[in-house]
Amino acid sequence: TLREKMEYLRDNTDKLMENFKKVRDAYYEKDKPGNLHTLDEQLTDTEADIDILADVYGFKEIQGSRSGKCLEENLEEMNSLFEKLSEKFEQMERKVGKP
């Protein structure tokens, strides 16, 4: 049902928010040994999460494309994608209503 999909989206959006905050925090400590590699992996995982949620809910305009970009550009794009996904979620929530 649509309500179940909304619950799924809400849960996964919350997880995505937590993961994104970790990515952002790690970015500010990127100069520590090994953190740059870890940050890149976290960005890849976060991008995959966004793409999966966007695909499941048909948000075709929300997609990640990180190849050939610097870390700052990738982080900026992740933030933009996350904001778009959050906007879509809020639109759906207004249509369906909160549980």
C-alpha positions as CSV (number, residue, x, y, z in Angstrom):
1,T,0.0,0.0,0.0
2,L,1.0,3.6,-0.3
3,R,1.2,4.0,3.4
4,E,3.6,1.1,3.7
5,K,5.7,2.6,1.0
6,M,5.7,5.9,2.9
7,E,6.9,4.1,6.0
8,Y,9.6,2.4,4.0
9,L,10.7,5.7,2.5
10,R,10.5,7.5,5.9
11,D,12.7,4.8,7.6
12,N,15.2,4.8,4.8
13,T,15.3,8.6,4.5
14,D,16.1,8.7,8.3
15,K,18.9,6.2,7.7
16,L,20.1,8.2,4.8
17,M,20.1,11.4,6.9
18,E,22.2,9.7,9.6
19,N,24.7,8.3,7.0
20,F,24.9,11.7,5.3
21,K,25.7,13.4,8.6
22,K,28.5,10.9,9.1
23,V,29.8,11.7,5.6
24,R,29.7,15.4,6.3
25,D,31.4,14.9,9.7
26,A,34.1,12.7,8.1
27,Y,34.7,15.3,5.5
28,Y,35.9,17.8,8.1
29,E,38.4,15.2,9.4
30,K,39.5,14.2,5.9
31,D,43.1,15.1,6.6
32,K,43.5,12.3,9.2
33,P,45.2,9.2,7.9
34,G,42.9,6.9,6.0
35,N,39.9,9.2,6.3
36,L,39.9,10.2,2.6
37,H,39.5,6.7,1.5
38,T,36.8,6.0,4.1
39,L,35.0,9.2,3.1
40,D,35.0,8.2,-0.6
41,E,33.5,4.8,0.3
42,Q,30.9,6.5,2.5
43,L,30.0,8.9,-0.4
44,T,29.6,5.9,-2.7
45,D,27.4,4.1,-0.3
46,T,25.3,7.2,0.4
47,E,24.9,7.9,-3.4
48,A,23.8,4.3,-3.8
49,D,21.2,4.7,-1.1
50,I,19.9,7.9,-2.7
51,D,19.8,6.2,-6.2
52,I,17.9,3.2,-4.8
53,L,15.3,5.3,-3.0
54,A,14.9,7.6,-6.0
55,D,14.5,4.6,-8.4
56,V,12.0,2.8,-6.1
57,Y,9.8,5.9,-6.0
58,G,10.2,7.0,-9.6
59,F,12.2,10.1,-8.9
60,K,14.1,9.9,-12.2
61,E,15.5,13.4,-12.0
62,I,17.4,12.4,-8.8
63,Q,20.5,10.6,-9.7
64,G,24.1,10.6,-8.7
65,S,27.1,10.9,-11.1
66,R,30.4,11.3,-9.2
67,S,32.9,10.3,-11.8
68,G,35.7,12.8,-12.5
69,K,34.7,15.2,-9.8
70,C,36.7,16.3,-6.8
71,L,35.6,15.5,-3.2
72,E,34.1,18.9,-2.6
73,E,32.0,18.7,-5.7
74,N,30.9,15.2,-4.8
75,L,29.9,16.3,-1.3
76,E,28.0,19.3,-2.7
77,E,26.2,17.1,-5.2
78,M,25.3,14.6,-2.4
79,N,23.8,17.5,-0.4
80,S,21.8,18.7,-3.5
81,L,20.5,15.1,-4.2
82,F,19.6,14.7,-0.6
83,E,17.6,17.9,-0.5
84,K,15.7,16.9,-3.7
85,L,14.9,13.6,-2.2
86,S,13.7,15.2,1.0
87,E,11.5,17.6,-1.0
88,K,9.9,14.7,-2.9
89,F,9.4,12.8,0.4
90,E,7.6,15.9,1.9
91,Q,5.4,16.2,-1.1
92,M,4.4,12.6,-0.9
93,E,3.8,12.9,2.9
94,R,1.5,15.9,2.3
95,K,-0.5,13.8,-0.2
96,V,-0.8,10.7,2.0
97,G,-0.7,12.3,5.4
98,K,1.4,11.3,8.4
99,P,0.7,8.0,10.2
